[in-house]
Amino acid sequence: MYSFRDYCDMYLMYSRCNGNALRTAGEYARRPPDVNILRKLDDRLRNTGSVLPRANLHDTGRPRSGLTVAQVDAILHPAEETPEVSKRALARETTSSQSTVHRLLWSERLYPFRYTTVQGLKPDDYQKRVAFCEWLLQQQNTDNGFIAHIL
């Protein structure tokens, strides 16, 4: 397999030899390429504008994933409704592979995370906070240095 630099070197030598593939192959000192490689290289550069051999240089019109619009909606809707749903569960519900679900979620900038509740306020917390503040003020009134000892 040739590198990008090799392809460029080959094509430069090919152009110096006025498009003569036999002469180029004979003069290419480092690693003499086959005549057919030089002809394919010239054809590829003229047709695609690139010296690199890539099968997917141009859009073929075929979608990247085999998902239909309904399948995409079936994956994205639950992911947006309940963000803590796992890729594995989505794949199981939609009969898609986990990698397909993962690729789709990343393309929509939806990243997996685990929702963990660390702390939260409850309805009766307000009264407890008020009672604590009243107790703290009472302790400060009793002993002027009380808060200084705490902080």
MARDREN-448890 format. One record per residue: residue number from 1; residue in three letters; x, y, z of N, C-alpha, C, CB in turn. Coordinates in Angstrom, 3 decimals. Glycine has a CB too. Example, Ala and Ser with C-alpha at 12.3 -4.5 7.8 and 13.67 -1.06 7.14 Angstrom:
# residues 2
n	res	nu	nv	nw	cau	cav	caw	cu	cv	cw	cbu	cbv	cbw
1	ALA	13.190	-5.690	7.800	12.300	-4.500	7.800	13.200	-3.300	7.800	11.308	-4.473	9.046
2	SER	12.850	-2.250	7.080	13.670	-1.060	7.140	12.900	0.030	7.870	14.084	-0.598	5.725
***
This chain:
# residues 151
n	res	nu	nv	nw	cau	cav	caw	cu	cv	cw	cbu	cbv	cbw
1	MET	0.848	-1.182	0.000	0.000	0.000	0.000	0.892	1.243	0.000	-0.964	-0.001	1.228
2	TYR	0.574	2.156	-0.838	1.358	3.385	-0.951	0.780	4.469	-0.060	1.407	3.865	-2.406
3	SER	1.600	5.381	0.393	1.150	6.505	1.202	0.770	7.666	0.281	2.251	6.936	2.215
4	PHE	0.213	8.686	0.888	-0.163	9.887	0.149	1.058	10.482	-0.545	-0.808	10.925	1.089
5	ARG	2.168	10.535	0.167	3.401	11.088	-0.402	3.872	10.261	-1.595	4.506	11.148	0.664
6	ASP	3.763	8.927	-1.481	4.158	8.062	-2.600	3.324	8.358	-3.844	4.013	6.581	-2.212
7	TYR	2.024	8.496	-3.630	1.143	8.798	-4.768	1.507	10.140	-5.409	-0.330	8.815	-4.316
8	CYS	1.794	11.125	-4.571	2.176	12.441	-5.106	3.496	12.354	-5.871	2.293	13.477	-3.966
9	ASP	4.468	11.638	-5.298	5.760	11.465	-5.978	5.581	10.765	-7.326	6.732	10.659	-5.090
10	MET	4.752	9.724	-7.330	4.507	8.994	-8.580	3.904	9.901	-9.636	3.583	7.801	-8.334
11	TYR	2.929	10.704	-9.199	2.269	11.542	-10.188	3.186	12.655	-10.693	1.005	12.140	-9.600
12	LEU	4.011	13.185	-9.809	4.965	14.196	-10.266	5.934	13.599	-11.287	5.743	14.784	-9.072
13	MET	6.431	12.409	-11.003	7.323	11.736	-11.947	6.593	11.437	-13.257	7.876	10.432	-11.334
14	TYR	5.333	11.038	-13.150	4.522	10.742	-14.338	4.363	11.993	-15.206	3.133	10.197	-13.926
15	SER	4.139	13.138	-14.562	3.993	14.372	-15.346	5.334	14.812	-15.941	3.412	15.499	-14.467
16	ARG	6.446	14.569	-15.234	7.771	14.899	-15.774	8.101	14.048	-17.001	8.849	14.704	-14.697
17	CYS	7.553	12.856	-17.042	7.795	11.957	-18.173	6.730	12.121	-19.255	7.834	10.504	-17.697
18	ASN	6.016	13.250	-19.239	5.009	13.589	-20.250	3.922	12.516	-20.405	5.689	13.812	-21.586
19	GLY	3.509	11.942	-19.282	2.425	10.974	-19.323	2.827	9.609	-19.840	1.333	11.499	-20.158
20	ASN	4.102	9.317	-19.887	4.571	8.023	-20.364	4.760	7.108	-19.151	5.906	8.167	-21.184
21	ALA	3.811	6.170	-18.968	3.821	5.310	-17.794	5.015	4.359	-17.792	2.532	4.520	-17.720
22	LEU	5.425	3.844	-18.950	6.563	2.926	-19.007	7.853	3.617	-18.591	6.711	2.350	-20.414
23	ARG	8.034	4.840	-19.094	9.233	5.596	-18.750	9.233	5.967	-17.276	9.339	6.854	-19.610
24	THR	8.056	6.338	-16.735	7.944	6.695	-15.320	8.278	5.506	-14.444	6.538	7.207	-14.999
25	ALA	7.750	4.342	-14.780	8.019	3.137	-14.003	9.502	2.804	-14.022	7.206	1.959	-14.541
26	GLY	10.164	3.050	-15.130	11.591	2.777	-15.232	12.424	3.749	-14.439	12.020	2.805	-16.659
27	GLU	11.979	5.015	-14.329	12.761	6.039	-13.645	12.423	6.184	-12.171	12.566	7.349	-14.321
28	TYR	11.355	5.593	-11.747	10.964	5.728	-10.346	11.910	4.879	-9.510	9.472	5.301	-10.121
29	ALA	12.877	5.527	-8.834	14.007	4.817	-8.231	13.664	4.106	-6.921	15.127	5.781	-7.986
30	ARG	12.881	4.702	-6.092	12.681	4.167	-4.750	11.926	2.846	-4.734	11.948	5.166	-3.915
31	ARG	10.792	2.807	-5.326	9.976	1.609	-5.367	9.234	1.637	-6.686	8.994	1.523	-4.146
32	PRO	9.762	0.995	-7.686	9.155	1.108	-9.007	7.702	0.626	-9.005	9.965	0.313	-10.025
33	PRO	6.767	1.507	-9.328	5.367	1.108	-9.372	5.053	0.377	-10.676	4.456	2.331	-9.216
34	ASP	4.000	-0.363	-10.653	3.525	-1.053	-11.835	2.942	-0.027	-12.806	2.473	-2.133	-11.464
35	VAL	3.024	-0.295	-14.075	2.493	0.595	-15.104	0.998	0.828	-14.877	2.743	0.007	-16.514
36	ASN	0.283	-0.215	-14.480	-1.165	-0.088	-14.268	-1.494	0.828	-13.091	-1.784	-1.464	-14.037
37	ILE	-0.626	0.821	-12.064	-0.847	1.716	-10.923	-0.757	3.164	-11.374	0.177	1.440	-9.797
38	LEU	0.227	3.470	-12.224	0.377	4.841	-12.715	-0.819	5.263	-13.561	1.665	4.976	-13.529
39	ARG	-1.298	4.376	-14.382	-2.469	4.713	-15.217	-3.719	4.918	-14.357	-2.728	3.598	-16.262
40	LYS	-3.901	4.048	-13.351	-5.049	4.200	-12.446	-4.942	5.484	-11.636	-5.154	2.993	-11.502
41	LEU	-3.716	5.820	-11.208	-3.488	7.039	-10.453	-3.867	8.267	-11.277	-2.028	7.125	-10.012
42	ASP	-3.442	8.291	-12.523	-3.777	9.406	-13.404	-5.283	9.495	-13.604	-3.068	9.258	-14.757
43	ASP	-5.915	8.364	-13.825	-7.365	8.336	-14.026	-8.093	8.807	-12.765	-7.830	6.915	-14.413
44	ARG	-7.656	8.343	-11.589	-8.289	8.723	-10.326	-8.166	10.208	-10.066	-7.680	7.950	-9.175
45	LEU	-6.980	10.760	-10.328	-6.776	12.185	-10.095	-7.631	13.030	-11.033	-5.304	12.543	-10.266
46	ARG	-7.749	12.612	-12.257	-8.570	13.368	-13.207	-10.057	13.272	-12.863	-8.331	12.860	-14.634
47	ASN	-10.508	12.111	-12.405	-11.938	11.918	-12.148	-12.388	12.389	-10.771	-12.281	10.474	-12.301
48	THR	-11.548	12.195	-9.742	-11.977	12.522	-8.379	-11.275	13.733	-7.798	-11.749	11.351	-7.483
49	GLY	-10.144	14.132	-8.372	-9.390	15.260	-7.837	-8.514	14.876	-6.661	-10.329	16.351	-7.424
50	SER	-8.397	13.581	-6.391	-7.588	13.109	-5.282	-6.683	11.981	-5.753	-8.475	12.644	-4.116
51	VAL	-5.506	11.896	-5.147	-4.613	10.794	-5.486	-4.850	9.585	-4.596	-3.166	11.239	-5.379
52	LEU	-5.620	9.767	-3.523	-5.874	8.664	-2.600	-7.007	7.774	-3.096	-6.204	9.203	-1.210
53	PRO	-6.829	6.466	-3.013	-7.915	5.574	-3.401	-8.918	5.425	-2.269	-7.368	4.205	-3.807
54	ARG	-10.094	5.969	-2.460	-11.159	5.857	-1.466	-12.430	5.461	-2.181	-11.352	7.187	-0.678
55	ALA	-13.099	4.527	-1.589	-14.351	4.073	-2.187	-15.472	5.073	-1.953	-14.743	2.713	-1.626
56	ASN	-15.393	5.839	-0.860	-16.493	6.734	-0.513	-16.113	8.204	-0.680	-16.937	6.479	0.915
57	LEU	-15.431	8.547	-1.744	-15.084	9.955	-1.977	-16.319	10.798	-2.275	-14.089	10.071	-3.133
58	HIS	-17.271	10.232	-2.958	-18.453	10.986	-3.350	-19.682	10.372	-2.725	-18.595	11.034	-4.873
59	ASP	-20.687	11.207	-2.529	-21.943	10.729	-1.977	-22.633	9.873	-3.019	-22.849	11.905	-1.534
60	THR	-22.942	8.665	-2.654	-23.590	7.755	-3.597	-25.101	7.841	-3.514	-23.144	6.331	-3.343
61	GLY	-25.614	8.648	-2.588	-27.050	8.762	-2.426	-27.607	7.743	-1.449	-27.727	8.611	-3.753
62	ARG	-26.811	6.788	-1.079	-27.245	5.759	-0.140	-27.077	6.294	1.276	-26.441	4.436	-0.337
63	PRO	-28.080	6.151	2.142	-27.933	6.653	3.503	-26.847	5.887	4.251	-29.263	6.556	4.255
64	ARG	-26.200	6.564	5.175	-25.098	5.953	5.903	-25.576	4.775	6.747	-24.414	6.987	6.787
65	SER	-26.689	4.939	7.407	-27.232	3.825	8.169	-28.465	3.321	7.447	-27.567	4.239	9.633
66	GLY	-28.833	2.093	7.735	-29.984	1.501	7.075	-31.281	1.807	7.780	-29.810	0.029	6.972
67	LEU	-31.320	2.849	8.590	-32.517	3.174	9.357	-33.501	3.977	8.515	-32.148	3.951	10.621
68	THR	-34.761	3.667	8.678	-35.806	4.465	8.038	-36.132	5.650	8.947	-37.088	3.602	7.753
69	VAL	-36.926	6.566	8.434	-37.313	7.734	9.218	-38.104	7.300	10.446	-38.140	8.717	8.364
70	ALA	-38.954	6.291	10.287	-39.747	5.795	11.417	-38.854	5.188	12.491	-40.769	4.757	10.938
71	GLN	-37.811	4.466	12.079	-36.891	3.871	13.051	-36.092	4.949	13.782	-35.936	2.890	12.352
72	VAL	-35.676	5.975	13.048	-34.945	7.080	13.675	-35.828	7.753	14.717	-34.477	8.112	12.613
73	ASP	-37.104	7.998	14.359	-38.031	8.605	15.313	-38.268	7.695	16.513	-39.360	8.924	14.630
74	ALA	-38.337	6.390	16.266	-38.556	5.435	17.357	-37.380	5.403	18.324	-38.798	4.038	16.794
75	ILE	-36.198	5.760	17.867	-35.028	5.805	18.746	-34.917	7.167	19.431	-33.743	5.505	17.949
76	LEU	-35.092	8.246	18.664	-34.869	9.588	19.208	-35.961	10.036	20.169	-34.762	10.581	18.084
77	HIS	-37.205	9.655	19.906	-38.308	10.112	20.763	-38.141	9.624	22.207	-39.654	9.624	20.200
78	PRO	-37.931	8.311	22.441	-37.721	7.884	23.835	-36.451	8.467	24.455	-37.661	6.370	23.904
79	ALA	-35.428	8.678	23.641	-34.177	9.244	24.165	-34.374	10.679	24.630	-33.076	9.190	23.100
80	GLU	-35.239	11.418	23.953	-35.493	12.805	24.352	-36.494	12.879	25.505	-36.011	13.614	23.156
81	GLU	-37.458	11.954	25.527	-38.457	11.946	26.595	-37.854	11.528	27.932	-39.605	11.013	26.232
82	THR	-37.064	10.475	27.920	-36.415	9.979	29.136	-34.910	9.888	28.874	-37.001	8.580	29.568
83	PRO	-34.173	10.954	29.173	-32.745	10.994	28.848	-31.919	9.915	29.546	-32.193	12.338	29.204
84	GLU	-32.439	9.334	30.625	-31.654	8.328	31.336	-31.789	6.929	30.746	-32.060	8.300	32.778
85	VAL	-32.538	6.786	29.642	-32.690	5.481	29.010	-31.349	5.049	28.414	-33.795	5.520	27.916
86	SER	-31.065	3.751	28.493	-29.765	3.263	28.026	-29.804	2.937	26.533	-29.342	2.021	28.825
87	LYS	-28.610	2.934	25.933	-28.500	2.555	24.518	-28.955	1.121	24.330	-27.049	2.729	24.008
88	ARG	-28.633	0.278	25.286	-28.991	-1.131	25.202	-30.510	-1.300	25.176	-28.386	-1.909	26.379
89	ALA	-31.204	-0.549	26.026	-32.667	-0.637	26.060	-33.271	-0.106	24.761	-33.227	0.144	27.266
90	LEU	-32.729	0.994	24.251	-33.223	1.541	22.980	-33.015	0.551	21.845	-32.521	2.867	22.652
91	ALA	-31.861	-0.086	21.822	-31.575	-1.061	20.768	-32.530	-2.247	20.863	-30.114	-1.545	20.858
92	ARG	-32.817	-2.683	22.087	-33.716	-3.812	22.282	-35.144	-3.468	21.847	-33.702	-4.248	23.748
93	GLU	-35.600	-2.251	22.172	-36.966	-1.827	21.831	-37.152	-1.661	20.331	-37.304	-0.519	22.535
94	THR	-36.115	-1.197	19.646	-36.255	-0.879	18.220	-35.675	-1.948	17.310	-35.591	0.436	17.922
95	THR	-35.181	-3.024	17.871	-34.535	-4.110	17.122	-33.414	-3.593	16.218	-35.571	-4.858	16.281
96	SER	-32.665	-2.633	16.735	-31.479	-2.116	16.044	-30.257	-2.530	16.846	-31.540	-0.552	15.871
97	SER	-29.089	-2.423	16.230	-27.873	-2.755	16.963	-27.505	-1.598	17.889	-26.709	-3.070	15.988
98	GLN	-26.752	-1.923	18.932	-26.324	-0.887	19.870	-25.430	0.142	19.191	-25.592	-1.512	21.052
99	SER	-24.593	-0.321	18.263	-23.695	0.622	17.590	-24.484	1.587	16.701	-22.648	-0.138	16.749
100	THR	-25.553	1.111	16.076	-26.391	1.989	15.252	-27.071	3.033	16.126	-27.446	1.169	14.474
101	VAL	-27.607	2.599	17.261	-28.261	3.530	18.190	-27.243	4.546	18.700	-28.909	2.764	19.381
102	HIS	-26.058	4.058	19.067	-25.011	4.953	19.568	-24.618	5.986	18.517	-23.779	4.146	19.996
103	ARG	-24.412	5.548	17.270	-24.028	6.454	16.183	-25.108	7.503	15.944	-23.765	5.664	14.891
104	LEU	-26.374	7.074	15.977	-27.483	8.011	15.755	-27.567	9.032	16.884	-28.817	7.249	15.632
105	LEU	-27.452	8.572	18.118	-27.518	9.496	19.250	-26.378	10.505	19.200	-27.480	8.726	20.573
106	TRP	-25.168	10.059	18.860	-24.040	10.982	18.762	-24.223	11.965	17.616	-22.740	10.212	18.581
107	SER	-24.802	11.526	16.513	-25.016	12.451	15.394	-26.025	13.531	15.760	-25.492	11.690	14.152
108	GLU	-26.923	13.218	16.698	-27.908	14.199	17.164	-27.424	14.938	18.410	-29.240	13.509	17.455
109	ARG	-26.159	14.729	18.784	-25.531	15.345	19.958	-26.252	14.975	21.257	-25.506	16.863	19.800
110	LEU	-26.690	13.731	21.338	-27.278	13.184	22.561	-26.275	12.189	23.112	-28.688	12.509	22.298
111	TYR	-25.686	12.509	24.256	-24.619	11.698	24.795	-25.116	10.897	25.995	-23.428	12.574	25.186
112	PRO	-24.654	9.667	26.139	-25.108	8.850	27.256	-24.558	9.361	28.591	-24.694	7.399	27.042
113	PHE	-25.402	9.294	29.595	-24.974	9.650	30.941	-25.849	8.913	31.933	-25.041	11.186	31.172
114	ARG	-25.368	8.827	33.144	-26.138	8.219	34.222	-26.623	9.333	35.134	-25.290	7.167	35.014
115	TYR	-27.931	9.406	35.322	-28.518	10.418	36.182	-28.478	9.910	37.613	-29.971	10.760	35.746
116	THR	-27.783	10.627	38.474	-27.665	10.241	39.866	-28.104	11.404	40.741	-26.221	9.810	40.203
117	THR	-29.116	11.174	41.556	-29.572	12.204	42.470	-28.663	12.218	43.682	-31.042	11.976	42.883
118	VAL	-27.969	13.307	43.887	-27.055	13.418	45.010	-27.799	13.981	46.212	-25.842	14.304	44.649
119	GLN	-28.469	15.070	46.001	-29.267	15.655	47.062	-30.379	16.465	46.433	-28.404	16.529	48.003
120	GLY	-31.419	16.671	47.177	-32.538	17.445	46.674	-33.415	17.891	47.822	-33.348	16.638	45.662
121	LEU	-34.178	18.930	47.598	-35.070	19.453	48.626	-36.412	18.723	48.566	-35.270	20.980	48.454
122	LYS	-36.952	18.493	49.752	-38.257	17.858	49.867	-39.241	18.895	50.402	-38.200	16.597	50.795
123	PRO	-40.538	18.648	50.288	-41.524	19.652	50.730	-41.399	20.044	52.203	-42.912	19.132	50.484
124	ASP	-41.030	19.136	53.079	-40.945	19.482	54.505	-39.589	20.076	54.889	-41.213	18.250	55.351
125	ASP	-38.671	20.240	53.939	-37.349	20.794	54.238	-37.404	22.277	54.610	-36.429	20.602	53.047
126	TYR	-38.390	23.021	54.113	-38.469	24.455	54.387	-38.640	24.694	55.883	-39.634	25.099	53.602
127	GLN	-39.558	23.954	56.491	-39.802	24.130	57.923	-38.574	23.749	58.746	-41.008	23.295	58.365
128	LYS	-37.853	22.714	58.341	-36.645	22.304	59.054	-35.570	23.374	58.954	-36.120	20.977	58.503
129	ARG	-35.463	24.028	57.820	-34.464	25.083	57.647	-34.807	26.304	58.502	-34.360	25.484	56.164
130	VAL	-36.078	26.648	58.514	-36.509	27.780	59.339	-36.228	27.485	60.811	-38.018	28.078	59.124
131	ALA	-36.539	26.271	61.260	-36.296	25.892	62.660	-34.798	25.944	62.979	-36.856	24.471	62.943
132	PHE	-33.944	25.491	62.057	-32.497	25.539	62.283	-32.013	26.982	62.394	-31.751	24.817	61.148
133	CYS	-32.496	27.845	61.505	-32.073	29.256	61.540	-32.507	29.923	62.850	-32.661	30.029	60.331
134	GLU	-33.727	29.610	63.311	-34.183	30.183	64.580	-33.327	29.672	65.737	-35.669	29.844	64.825
135	TRP	-32.979	28.385	65.729	-32.122	27.824	66.779	-30.747	28.476	66.743	-31.991	26.292	66.618
136	LEU	-30.195	28.690	65.515	-28.871	29.305	65.381	-28.876	30.734	65.907	-28.416	29.287	63.916
137	LEU	-29.924	31.499	65.601	-30.015	32.876	66.100	-30.150	32.890	67.629	-31.215	33.609	65.450
138	GLN	-30.915	31.932	68.176	-31.070	31.852	69.630	-29.726	31.533	70.294	-32.123	30.780	70.006
139	GLN	-28.941	30.637	69.712	-27.632	30.293	70.263	-26.681	31.485	70.178	-27.037	29.082	69.523
140	GLN	-26.779	32.257	69.086	-25.918	33.435	68.923	-26.286	34.496	69.951	-26.038	34.012	67.491
141	ASN	-27.597	34.635	70.235	-28.032	35.622	71.227	-27.570	35.217	72.627	-29.569	35.780	71.196
142	THR	-27.537	33.926	72.885	-27.095	33.426	74.188	-25.593	33.574	74.352	-27.495	31.964	74.363
143	ASP	-24.848	33.187	73.303	-23.380	33.229	73.347	-22.896	33.959	72.093	-22.759	31.773	73.436
144	ASN	-22.342	35.180	72.272	-21.943	36.010	71.130	-20.896	35.356	70.240	-21.417	37.325	71.621
145	GLY	-20.094	34.473	70.748	-19.046	33.841	69.937	-19.441	32.496	69.344	-17.821	33.660	70.764
146	PHE	-20.724	32.150	69.422	-21.174	30.830	68.989	-20.888	30.598	67.503	-22.668	30.668	69.266
147	ILE	-21.275	31.532	66.646	-21.076	31.366	65.201	-19.595	31.405	64.852	-21.830	32.458	64.421
148	ALA	-18.820	32.188	65.585	-17.376	32.250	65.333	-16.716	30.901	65.614	-16.725	33.347	66.197
149	HIS	-17.232	30.171	66.599	-16.675	28.854	66.903	-17.031	27.831	65.815	-17.182	28.369	68.269
150	ILE	-18.184	28.024	65.208	-18.605	27.102	64.151	-17.803	27.357	62.884	-20.116	27.245	63.867
151	LEU	-17.739	28.619	62.484	-17.083	28.942	61.213	-15.596	29.155	61.429	-17.711	30.193	60.573
***
